[in-house]
Amino acid sequence: MARGKVPGVRLVQKVSSTRTFARIAPHLIPALDRVVHRLTRGKVLLSAQMLPGVVLTARGARSGLARRTPLACMPESPGESGDAAVVSWILVGSNFGRADHPAWTANLLAHPDAEVSWKGEDIAVTAHLLEGEERDAAWKAVLAFWPPYATYQARIDREIRLFRIVRRRRPA
C-alpha cells in the first residue's frame, strides 16, 4: 500500500507541517525513539511507524564523541524490493522546519564515516552531502516520499541539507 494511502498518514503529514509540531517534535520524538530503540535492542523506532528510520551514530564535529540521533530516512534500493536490497539512504536535515541546520548534519560534514542502526542491524556507512543536480533529483524524490518537507523548506531561509549515506565496504 502506498504511503499516501495508509490510513492516518495524510493526517500525520498535515499535523507534521504545523509550526506547533516544529516546536514540540524535536524534543519529544527523538527522546521517545531513543527509549524505544534501546528497550527493543534496536529493532523498533516509534517514528518509523509512519516513515522509515535509522539511528545515526556519528562523531561530534567539535567534541569527537559518538552522538546517536534517531532520524527519518528515505531508503534507496537498486531496483529491487525488500530491506535486503537497501544499499543507501537519504537523510534530510530539515530540523522540522526550524531556522538552524540540525547538529547531526555538521557532524557528518566533519566526520562522514558513521554508523546506522537499521531494523536491528548496525551498518557502517559513509555520508555524502548532495549538491547541484544530484541534490535536485534527490529533493524531488524526497518530496514525493514525504510532502511536508516542502512546508519546512518554505518556512526557512537556509537550504535543507540532504545526505546520501551508503554502506561502507568491508576491507578484504
Secondary structure in CASP SS format (residue, H / E / C, confidence):
PFRMAT SS
TARGET T0000
AUTHOR 0000-0000-0000
METHOD secondary structure of the structure
MODEL  1
M C 1.00
A C 1.00
R H 1.00
G H 1.00
K H 1.00
V C 1.00
P C 1.00
G C 1.00
V H 1.00
R H 1.00
L H 1.00
V H 1.00
Q H 1.00
K H 1.00
V H 1.00
S H 1.00
S C 1.00
T C 1.00
R H 1.00
T H 1.00
F H 1.00
A H 1.00
R H 1.00
I H 1.00
A H 1.00
P H 1.00
H H 1.00
L H 1.00
I H 1.00
P H 1.00
A H 1.00
L H 1.00
D H 1.00
R H 1.00
V H 1.00
V H 1.00
H H 1.00
R H 1.00
L H 1.00
T C 1.00
R C 1.00
G C 1.00
K C 1.00
V C 1.00
L C 1.00
L H 1.00
S H 1.00
A H 1.00
Q H 1.00
M C 1.00
L C 1.00
P C 1.00
G E 1.00
V E 1.00
V E 1.00
L E 1.00
T E 1.00
A E 1.00
R E 1.00
G C 1.00
A C 1.00
R C 1.00
S C 1.00
G C 1.00
L C 1.00
A E 1.00
R E 1.00
R E 1.00
T E 1.00
P E 1.00
L E 1.00
A E 1.00
C E 1.00
M E 1.00
P E 1.00
E E 1.00
S C 1.00
P C 1.00
G C 1.00
E C 1.00
S C 1.00
G C 1.00
D H 1.00
A H 1.00
A H 1.00
V C 1.00
V C 1.00
S E 1.00
W E 1.00
I E 1.00
L E 1.00
V E 1.00
G E 1.00
S C 1.00
N H 1.00
F H 1.00
G H 1.00
R C 1.00
A C 1.00
D C 1.00
H C 1.00
P C 1.00
A H 1.00
W H 1.00
T H 1.00
A H 1.00
N H 1.00
L H 1.00
L H 1.00
A H 1.00
H C 1.00
P C 1.00
D E 1.00
A E 1.00
E E 1.00
V E 1.00
S E 1.00
W E 1.00
K C 1.00
G C 1.00
E E 1.00
D E 1.00
I E 1.00
A E 1.00
V E 1.00
T E 1.00
A E 1.00
H E 1.00
L E 1.00
L C 1.00
E C 1.00
G H 1.00
E H 1.00
E H 1.00
R H 1.00
D H 1.00
A H 1.00
A H 1.00
W H 1.00
K H 1.00
A H 1.00
V H 1.00
L H 1.00
A H 1.00
F H 1.00
W C 1.00
P C 1.00
P H 1.00
Y H 1.00
A H 1.00
T H 1.00
Y H 1.00
Q H 1.00
A H 1.00
R H 1.00
I C 1.00
D C 1.00
R C 1.00
E C 1.00
I C 1.00
R E 1.00
L E 1.00
F E 1.00
R E 1.00
I E 1.00
V E 1.00
R E 1.00
R C 1.00
R C 1.00
R C 1.00
P C 1.00
A C 1.00
END
